[in-house]
Amino acid sequence: MAEKLRTELTCAICLNLFTQAVTLDCGHSFCRECILQSWHKARVPWTCPLCKASSQPRVLEPTRLLEDLTSISKELLLAFQSHISLDPGTAHSDLIISGDLKSVMLASHWWGLLDNLQEGVECLLPVLGAQSFTSGSHYWEVEVGSKTEWEVGISTGPENDQGIIHSDVLSLACLNMGDQFELWISYTMEDPEYTGPLHRLGIFLHYKEGHLSFYNVTQGCLIYVFPPLTFQGPLRPFFSLGLLQEENQPTILTICPLRPLTASPRNSEGE
């Protein structure tokens, strides 16, 4: 039900939750700024970009009900918050896990590690979450850096030997592209649209529906939804400080504490 509500409250132009939602005469709704920009680019004002129906010119006032429902939809994500911690036994040997099992950082001898790295050999710096999911809906948030590489998502297998991944990873990565850092989906080879500065990343997993999505919590919008997946076996949260290389000086990834709800919470094991 939560996903159906999110679909109904998603703007067909920007693919994010409505911001100042307005409804045209045909019944289709869009973000106010999105529809104005659409009309400006297409030079066909008062025409719905979906059904091409015309609307009567008027002042576009936000639809209060849609605004309220959008706020509720954002709150629904928090209702599926799950306690996530790091599993030190799966961490790369050059990573340091904090005492509360919530943060991961590189050992202080970073430059020494670079000196010992064989030419042409890539060194990934991952660690898995201690939790394993085989059902239910789960949501967690991670503090990420904007000027360093990182990768966050899920691992589709339970095993990881001291930083060596033995399974596929479905993730969102921040990569150093030379003059700037960009987001990248390695599984589908896509680069999501820019959603503004990103400091806190939200991950939502619905096991039964094969749903995995990422959210820019800082800006309050969706970054990317994977095409429908079929999950088999346990899934574990995945975290990485990226590749060990001179162009990437890893900082820290931190799992955020659970946020308080303003609505009644639901059990994270709900379907």
N, C-alpha and C positions, 0 to 999 in steps of 0.2 A: 504493500500500500504506500509506503514511504517513497519508493521509486516512482510509482505512478503519479504521486503528487508532485514530485520534482519535475517530471516530464511536462505536466500541465502548467507548471510555473516557470518553464524555461523559454526564453526569448528565441524565436526561430532565426533571428538575425545574428546575434552574438553568441548564442548557445549557452548563455549564463542565466542564472536566476534573474527574474525581473528587477530592474531598477527604475522606479517611477513608472510602473506599468500603466499603459493606456490601451483602451479597447476601441477598435474601429467599428463602423456600423455593421460590418459583416460578422462581427463576433470574435475575430482574431485579435490577440493582444501582443504587444511588443514593448520593449523599453522605450520610453519617450525619446531619448536621444538617438536610439537605433533607427526608429521609423523616420525621424526627421532627416537623418543622414542618408537613409535609403532613398527618400523622396528627392533629396538634393542631388544625389549621384545619378539617379535614373531620370530625373526631370519629369516625373509623373506624380505630382502631389495628390494626396487624398485617394491613392490607389493602393489596395492591399497587395504586398509583394507575394503573398501566398495564393490567394484566389482571384486576384486582379479586380475585385469588386471596388466600386467607388464609394466614398463616404462624403457626407456633407461637411464643408469647411466649418470649423469651429475651434474654440480654444481647447487644446488637449490637456485635460485635467487628469492627474493620476487616479487610477481606479483603486479606491481605498480597500476594497475586499481583497484584491490581488496583492496589494502591498502587505496586508495583514497575513495572508496565507503564505507569502514568501518568507516572512519572518518566522512563521511556524515551521516551514520546511527546513530552514537553517537550524532551528532548534532540534528538529528530529534527528539530525546527524549526531548531535551531542547525546541523544537518548541511547545511541548504540556505542557509546564510549567503552573501550575495553582497557583493562590494566595491561600495559606492555612493559617488559623489562628486557635487558640484554642478557644473553647467555655467554659468559666468559669462555666456556669450553669450545665455542665455535669461532672465537675471534682470531684474526691474524696475529701472529706472535709479536708483531711490532705495534700493536694497538694497546692502549690503556683503557680499561673499563672503570668507571667511577664506582665508589663504594656502594652507592644506592642503586647501581645497575641501570642508570638512566642516561648516562653520557658516554661517548666514545671519542677518544682523541689519539693522535699519533704519539709514539714515544719521543722523548726530547732529542734523541740522536737522529733526527731527520736527515741532515746532510751526510752523516756517516752511512745511512742506509742507501742513499743515492750513490755514494762512492763504491759500494759493494754490489750494486745492481749491474748485472751483466748486460752488455749492449744488445739492444733489440728485444730484451725480455720485459714483458709487462708484469707489474706487480699490483694486483688489486688488493684493497684494504677493507675486507668485509667482516661483518659479524651478524649473527642471526638473533632474533628475539627468542626469549625463553618459551613463549607461548606457541601452541600448535593448534590450528583451526581445522576442523572437519565438518563444521556446520555453523549456522547462525549468521548474524550480521555484526560487524565489528568496525569501529572507527577509532583512530588515534591520530595525534598531531606530533610533529617533529620540528624543532627549531633548526633551521638550515642557514648556511652562509650564502651571501649573494656574490661574493668575489672569490670563491674557491669551488673546486669540484666536489660533488657528492652524488650519491645514488640511493634512493629509498623506494621500497616496494615490498613484494612478497617473493619468497622462494617456494617453488612447487615441490620440494622434497624435504624430508626431515633431517638429512645428514649434511654436515659440513665439517671437514677435518682441518682445524686450525687455519681458517682462511681459504681453504680450497673448496670451491662450490661444485657439488656433484649433481646439480639440478638446474632447471630453467629458472630464470629470474624475470618477473614482470615488474618493471620499475619505471620511475621518472628520474632522469639524471640531469645534473647541471654540469656542462662541459666547457672547458676553456677552448674557445674557437679563435684564439690569437689576439684579437683586439677587444673581445667581449666574451661574457659567459652566456650560454644559451641552454634552454631546456631541450631534452631529447628523450624520445621513447625508443629504446633500442630494439624492443621486441617487434615493433611494427615499422621501424625506420622512419618515424615521423618527428617533426619539430612542432610542438603545440604553439598556438598563437600566444603572443606576449600578453600577460594579464596584469602587468604592473610589478612593482617591487615585491619580492617574495622573501619573507623571513620565517614564516610559520606555514608548514605544509600539512594538509589534512589528507588522510588515506581512508577510504571507505571500501569495505569488502562485504559482499553478500555471497556466501558460499553456494547456496542452492541455485541462485539465479545466474551464477557465473559472472558476477559484476565486480569490477574493480575501477575505482575512480580517484582522481587526485584534485585537491582544492587549494587555492591560494587563500588561506585563512586571513592573511594580512589585508587583502583586498576584498574578501568576501565573495569570491567567484570560483566557478569551475575552471580547472585547467585542462583536464583530459579524462575521457571515459574510454576504456578498452572496448573493442567489439565483444559481443557476448562470448564468454569462455565456458569450457567444460572442465570443472575441477575434479580431480580424482586423487584421493589420498590427502595427507596433512599439508597445510600451508603454514609457513612461518614468516613473520615480519623480517624484512631484509634491510640492512643499513650498510653503507660503504662510504669511506672518505675519498673515493675515487681511485685513480691510478697514482702510484708513487712515481713522480717525475719532477724535473726541475721547474717546469712551468706551473706546477700545482703544489702549493704549500698548504696542506690540509689543516683545518682548524678544529672544529668540534661539531658533533651532532648530539642533540639532546632531546629525549622523549619528554613531551610536555606533560605536566600533571593534569589529571582529569578536571574539566571545567564544570562549575555548578550549573544545574538546569533551572530554568524558570518555569518549565512545564513538567508534568509527571513523567519520570523516566520509564523506559521499557527494558525488559530483560534482553541483554545482548545476544542471547541464544535464540531469540524469536526469529521465526521464518518470515 
